[in-house]
Amino acid sequence: MSISATDNIGVTSVHYSVTNGSDLIVGQFSAAPYTVVIPADGLKNGSHTVTVYAQDAAGNIGNATPVVYNTYYIPPAPLNPNLILNPSIETGVG
C-alpha cells in the first residue's frame, strides 16, 4: 500500500491503520516514501478498512477517506512428504 500526503508547510507524520474488527495493523511514518507492505497471510480473509491521516508542521490534521477492501488468501498446500525432490539422489543416476 502506498500513501501520498502533501502540504504547503510540510508533512511531519502520516498515520495509518488496517482493521476488520479483530485484526489491527497500525503504523506511522515521519518521512516519505509512505509505503506499507502487508504479507498475503498478514490479515484474515474478509473485509478490511484502511484509514489514514497526515499531520503538518503547524499541527493541522488531514484525514483521507477510508478505503474498504477484501482479502481472500488460500495458503499453499504443504509438500507431499513422499515427493522426490531430487531424483538423482534417490536413484543414484546423474
C-alpha distance (Angstrom), angle and dihedral (degrees) to the residues before:
residue distance angle dihedral
M1 . . .
S2 3.78 . .
I3 3.81 121.2 .
S4 3.79 124.3 -159.7
A5 3.82 121.5 -158.0
T6 3.81 129.1 168.9
D7 3.80 134.6 172.7
N8 3.82 136.2 173.4
I9 3.83 90.7 -125.1
G10 3.81 97.6 37.4
V11 3.78 135.8 -88.1
T12 3.81 111.1 -101.8
S13 3.81 99.1 -179.6
V14 3.78 143.0 3.6
H15 3.81 120.1 -156.2
Y16 3.80 125.8 -166.0
S17 3.78 140.5 177.3
V18 3.79 133.8 -170.7
T19 3.79 117.1 -163.4
N20 3.78 144.9 154.3
G21 3.78 96.1 -173.3
S22 3.80 95.7 -84.6
D23 3.82 105.6 36.7
L24 3.77 115.2 62.1
I25 3.77 128.9 -177.9
V26 3.80 116.4 176.4
G27 3.76 132.4 174.4
Q28 3.75 147.5 156.5
F29 3.79 135.5 -142.9
S30 3.78 126.6 -158.6
A31 3.82 96.0 -172.7
A32 3.80 138.9 27.4
P33 2.97 140.5 -68.2
Y34 3.79 93.3 68.4
T35 3.80 100.8 -162.2
V36 3.80 128.1 151.7
V37 3.80 123.6 -167.2
I38 3.79 114.6 -161.2
P39 3.82 115.3 -174.3
A40 3.81 116.2 -120.8
D41 3.80 90.1 -110.7
G42 3.82 93.8 41.1
L43 3.80 94.3 99.9
K44 3.78 133.5 40.2
N45 3.79 118.0 -107.6
G46 3.79 113.7 -87.7
S47 3.77 142.0 56.5
H48 3.82 120.1 -22.2
T49 3.79 131.9 -173.9
V50 3.80 122.1 -144.9
T51 3.81 116.2 -157.8
V52 3.79 124.6 -175.7
Y53 3.78 136.0 180.0
A54 3.79 132.6 175.9
Q55 3.78 131.0 -153.6
D56 3.80 127.1 -153.7
A57 3.80 132.0 -150.1
A58 3.83 90.8 -93.5
G59 3.83 91.0 56.6
N60 3.81 95.3 -107.0
I61 3.81 115.0 146.8
G62 3.78 125.5 -149.2
N63 3.80 121.2 -166.7
A64 3.78 123.8 -152.9
T65 3.78 121.5 -142.6
P66 3.83 107.5 -93.2
V67 3.80 115.4 -107.4
V68 3.80 122.1 -144.6
Y69 3.80 121.5 -156.9
N70 3.80 137.7 164.7
T71 3.78 129.2 -126.1
Y72 3.76 126.4 -157.6
Y73 3.79 112.0 176.8
I74 3.79 123.6 174.6
P75 3.81 111.2 -170.5
P76 3.79 116.2 -131.1
A77 3.79 116.1 -95.5
P78 3.82 114.0 -102.7
L79 3.77 117.2 -103.9
N80 3.76 115.6 -91.7
P81 3.83 105.9 -103.6
N82 3.82 88.7 -140.6
L83 3.81 93.2 54.8
I84 3.79 114.0 119.6
L85 3.80 104.2 -135.4
N86 3.79 95.8 -175.8
P87 3.81 112.1 23.3
S88 3.81 93.8 -172.1
I89 3.82 90.6 64.7
E90 3.80 92.0 47.6
T91 3.79 96.3 46.4
G92 3.78 101.9 30.9
V93 3.82 90.7 -122.6
G94 3.77 121.7 132.1
